[in-house]
């Protein structure tokens, strides 16, 4: 009886670990799709990463005052339009340009992540619907400081 209980506990532990690593892998894919959307102008990857109800805004550091100032909101439609312009204007970023994606926390239905891109730092909230992790909210600051590149 003890060995059966131990075996069941072990199997349950493996299934929970597999789910967590699967979620983490899916979130990492979503984050890289987000970066590819903005770096390469890949609208298909960007659409796979963003929920249509996206709420993205941030703060840009004013060169003269050194203060961070609010920068307008980027909706889902604006994000897709931006990616299209990157491709149309041949402004894709190469593989040598900084890009980092980090999963910070995963819960049952929500997750938090951090992305470092050529523009700065993004913190984002994701949610899982129908087995798919997608980005719902993003808050960012730029430009990218050297301290974030290490």
NUKE-501174 format. One record per residue (C-alpha): residue number from 1; chain; z, x, y. Coordinates in Angstrom, 1 decimal. Each point is the difference from the previous one (the first is absolute). Example, Ala and Ser with C-alpha at 12.3 -4.5 7.8 and 13.67 -1.06 7.14 Angstrom:
residues 2
SITE|miro|marba|zz|xx|yy
SITE|1|A|7.8|12.3|-4.5;
SITE|2|A|-0.7|1.4|3.4;
end
This chain:
residues 150
SITE|miro|marba|zz|xx|yy
SITE|1|A|0.0|0.0|0.0;
SITE|2|A|0.9|2.8|2.4;
SITE|3|A|-3.3|1.8|-0.7;
SITE|4|A|-2.0|-3.3|0.6;
SITE|5|A|1.9|-0.5|3.3;
SITE|6|A|-0.7|3.6|1.0;
SITE|7|A|-3.7|-0.3|-0.8;
SITE|8|A|-0.3|-3.2|2.0;
SITE|9|A|1.8|1.6|3.0;
SITE|10|A|-2.3|3.0|-0.2;
SITE|11|A|-3.2|-2.1|-0.2;
SITE|12|A|1.2|-2.1|3.0;
SITE|13|A|0.7|3.2|2.0;
SITE|14|A|-3.6|1.3|-0.8;
SITE|15|A|-1.5|-3.3|1.1;
SITE|16|A|1.9|0.0|3.3;
SITE|17|A|-1.0|3.6|0.7;
SITE|18|A|-3.6|-0.8|-0.8;
SITE|19|A|0.0|-2.9|2.4;
SITE|20|A|1.5|2.1|2.8;
SITE|21|A|-2.5|2.9|-0.5;
SITE|22|A|-2.9|-2.5|-0.3;
SITE|23|A|1.1|-1.6|3.3;
SITE|24|A|0.4|3.4|1.6;
SITE|25|A|-3.5|1.0|-1.1;
SITE|26|A|-1.5|-3.3|1.3;
SITE|27|A|1.7|0.5|3.3;
SITE|28|A|-1.3|3.6|0.3;
SITE|29|A|-3.5|-1.3|-0.7;
SITE|30|A|0.4|-2.5|2.8;
SITE|31|A|1.2|2.6|2.4;
SITE|32|A|-2.9|2.3|-0.9;
SITE|33|A|-2.4|-2.9|0.4;
SITE|34|A|1.5|-0.5|3.5;
SITE|35|A|-0.5|3.6|0.9;
SITE|36|A|-3.6|0.0|-1.4;
SITE|37|A|-0.8|-3.1|2.0;
SITE|38|A|0.9|1.8|3.3;
SITE|39|A|-1.1|3.5|-1.0;
SITE|40|A|-3.3|-0.9|-1.7;
SITE|41|A|-0.8|-3.3|1.5;
SITE|42|A|0.2|-1.6|-3.4;
SITE|43|A|0.5|-3.7|0.7;
SITE|44|A|0.1|-1.0|-3.6;
SITE|45|A|3.1|2.2|-0.6;
SITE|46|A|1.5|-1.1|3.3;
SITE|47|A|-0.4|-3.7|-1.1;
SITE|48|A|1.6|0.9|-3.3;
SITE|49|A|3.0|1.4|1.8;
SITE|50|A|0.6|-2.5|2.8;
SITE|51|A|1.1|-3.6|0.0;
SITE|52|A|-1.9|-2.2|2.4;
SITE|53|A|3.2|-0.8|1.8;
SITE|54|A|0.5|3.7|0.8;
SITE|55|A|2.3|0.8|3.0;
SITE|56|A|-0.5|3.6|1.2;
SITE|57|A|1.2|1.4|3.2;
SITE|58|A|1.3|3.3|1.3;
SITE|59|A|1.0|2.4|2.7;
SITE|60|A|-2.1|2.8|1.6;
SITE|61|A|1.7|2.9|1.8;
SITE|62|A|-1.2|0.3|3.6;
SITE|63|A|-1.0|3.6|0.7;
SITE|64|A|1.2|-0.1|3.6;
SITE|65|A|3.4|-1.7|-0.4;
SITE|66|A|0.7|1.0|-3.6;
SITE|67|A|1.2|-3.6|-0.6;
SITE|68|A|-1.3|-2.2|-2.8;
SITE|69|A|-1.8|-3.1|1.2;
SITE|70|A|-0.8|-3.1|-1.9;
SITE|71|A|-3.6|-0.1|-1.3;
SITE|72|A|-1.7|-3.4|-0.7;
SITE|73|A|0.1|-1.7|-3.3;
SITE|74|A|-2.7|0.6|-2.6;
SITE|75|A|-0.8|-3.1|-2.1;
SITE|76|A|-1.8|0.0|-3.3;
SITE|77|A|-3.3|-0.7|1.7;
SITE|78|A|0.5|2.8|2.5;
SITE|79|A|0.9|2.4|-2.9;
SITE|80|A|-3.2|-0.9|-1.8;
SITE|81|A|-2.1|0.4|3.2;
SITE|82|A|1.6|3.4|0.6;
SITE|83|A|-1.0|1.2|-3.5;
SITE|84|A|-3.5|-1.3|0.5;
SITE|85|A|-0.3|2.0|3.3;
SITE|86|A|1.2|3.2|-1.8;
SITE|87|A|-2.8|-0.3|-2.4;
SITE|88|A|-2.7|-1.1|2.5;
SITE|89|A|0.9|2.8|2.4;
SITE|90|A|0.2|2.6|-2.8;
SITE|91|A|3.7|0.8|0.9;
SITE|92|A|1.3|0.3|-3.5;
SITE|93|A|2.9|2.5|-0.6;
SITE|94|A|-0.4|2.7|-2.5;
SITE|95|A|2.3|0.8|-3.0;
SITE|96|A|1.6|2.8|2.0;
SITE|97|A|1.6|-2.5|2.6;
SITE|98|A|3.6|-0.7|-0.6;
SITE|99|A|0.9|-3.1|-2.0;
SITE|100|A|3.2|-0.8|-1.8;
SITE|101|A|1.2|-3.1|-1.7;
SITE|102|A|3.6|-0.6|-1.1;
SITE|103|A|1.6|-3.0|-1.7;
SITE|104|A|3.4|-0.3|1.5;
SITE|105|A|1.5|-3.0|-1.9;
SITE|106|A|-1.2|-2.7|-2.5;
SITE|107|A|1.7|-3.3|-0.5;
SITE|108|A|-1.2|-2.9|-2.1;
SITE|109|A|-2.5|-1.5|2.4;
SITE|110|A|0.2|2.4|3.0;
SITE|111|A|-0.3|3.7|0.7;
SITE|112|A|0.2|2.5|2.8;
SITE|113|A|-2.2|3.1|0.5;
SITE|114|A|-0.9|2.8|2.4;
SITE|115|A|-3.5|1.3|0.8;
SITE|116|A|-0.8|3.1|2.1;
SITE|117|A|-3.5|0.0|1.3;
SITE|118|A|-2.0|1.9|2.6;
SITE|119|A|1.2|-2.5|2.7;
SITE|120|A|3.8|0.2|-0.8;
SITE|121|A|2.6|-1.7|-2.2;
SITE|122|A|-0.2|-3.5|-1.4;
SITE|123|A|2.9|-1.8|-1.7;
SITE|124|A|-1.1|-3.1|-1.9;
SITE|125|A|1.2|-2.9|-1.9;
SITE|126|A|-1.9|-1.3|-3.0;
SITE|127|A|0.3|-3.1|-2.2;
SITE|128|A|-1.1|-0.8|-3.5;
SITE|129|A|-2.0|-3.1|-0.7;
SITE|130|A|-1.8|-0.8|-3.3;
SITE|131|A|0.9|3.5|-1.2;
SITE|132|A|-1.6|1.8|2.9;
SITE|133|A|1.8|2.0|2.7;
SITE|134|A|-1.4|-0.3|3.5;
SITE|135|A|1.0|1.1|3.5;
SITE|136|A|1.4|-2.8|2.3;
SITE|137|A|1.6|1.9|2.9;
SITE|138|A|-0.4|3.4|1.6;
SITE|139|A|1.8|1.6|2.9;
SITE|140|A|-1.2|3.5|1.1;
SITE|141|A|0.4|2.7|2.5;
SITE|142|A|-2.4|2.7|1.2;
SITE|143|A|-1.3|2.5|0.6;
SITE|144|A|0.9|1.9|-3.1;
SITE|145|A|2.8|2.5|0.7;
SITE|146|A|-0.1|3.4|-1.8;
SITE|147|A|3.5|-0.8|-1.4;
SITE|148|A|-1.6|-2.7|-2.2;
SITE|149|A|-2.6|2.2|-1.5;
SITE|150|A|2.5|2.1|-2.1;
end
